[in-house]
Amino acid sequence: MPQDENPKRYDLEDRTFAFAQACRAFVKIIPKTVGNAEDARQLIRASGSVGANYIEANEALSKKDFVLRIKICRKEAKESRYWLRLLEAINYVEVKRIMLVQEAQELMNIFGAIVRKTE
């Protein structure tokens, strides 16, 4: 990637990290049901994988590898959105859940745009 794009890269790296942190904080406040326990584990894995794969994309050895990693970022953001939608939230945390679903959607859109511009 060209040197002048580094600030944007780090902003997205920070944003994906913040998303994973917010998902972990959200999991701590949802009702402790059997379904939520499994869905929460899946959410934690997927949300953390978004940023981890973005870091790997920035270290890609080729354009093809970069695009693959970005596609994985998009896939993990989509999976995060899925698990967030499944989690049962009570009224006072529902707003937080909706905000996280929106952030997952925005990350999917960003990674999709990166793939389209790169391919």
N, C-alpha and C positions, 0 to 999 in steps of 0.2 A: 504494500500500500504506500502511496506517496506520503512523504513526511508531513505535508500540510494537513493531513487528515487525522493526525494523532490526537488533537484535543477532542474530537468527536468520538474517537475510539474509546478514550478513557471515560468520557461522559456515559457512554453506553455500558462500559464495564462497571462503573459505579451504579448505574441504574439497575442492572441485572443483579448486582450484589444487594442493593436495597430491596429489590423485589423478593429475593430469597429470604432476607432477614424479616421482611414484613409477613411473609407466609409463615415463618417459624413463630413469630409473635402471635399471629392469628390462631394458629393451632393450639397455643396455650390457653386461649380464652373460649374456645368452643366447647359445647357439652361433651362430656366423656361417654360416648356411646360406643358400642361394638363397631358399628359401621363407620363412625367418625375416626376411630382409632386406625383402621386400615387405610381409609382414604387420606388421613393426615400423613401417614408414613409415605404414601405414594406422592402426595403433594410436596413434601419436604424433598424427596429425591428429585422429582421433576423440576421444581423451582430452582434448586441448587445447580442442576445440570445446565440450565439456560446460560448462566454466567460462566460456568466452567468450560462449556463448549465455545463460548465467545472468546475466552482467553486463548483457547487452542486455535481458534480461527485466526486470531491475530498473530499467531506463531506459525501459520501454515507454510509449508515448503513450496506449494504451488497454488495457482489459481483454482485448480480443480479441488484441492484439499480445502482451500478457504471456503469455496461454495458448499462443499459437503458439510463442513462444520456449521456454517450459517444455517443450512437447511435443518441440521440437528437442533440448533437453537430454536428455530421456529417450531419444530415438532415438540420440543420440550415445553415451550411456552403454551402451545395448544393443549398439551397434556395437563399442564398446571391448571389451565382454565377449566378443563374437564373435571379434575378432582375438586377444585373450588366450588364448582356448580353442584357437585354431589354432597358436599359437606352440609350437615344440618346445622344451621345457625339459629340462635334465638334472636329476638328483635334487636337488642342493643348491639349485637355484633354483625347483624345483617348488612349494615351500611359498609362496614369494613370489608366484608366478603365481596360485595358488589364492586367496591373500589379495586380490590385485587383482581377480580375477573376482568375489569376494564384495563388494568395495567398489563395483564397477560395478553389481552387482545391487541393492545398497542405495541407490545414487544413482538408479537407475531407479525403485525403489519410492517414494523421496521425491518425485521429480518427478511420478510418477503420482498420488500423494496430493495434491500441489499442484494439478494439473489438475482432479481430481475436486472439490476444495473450492472452486476458483475458478469452474468452469463452472456 
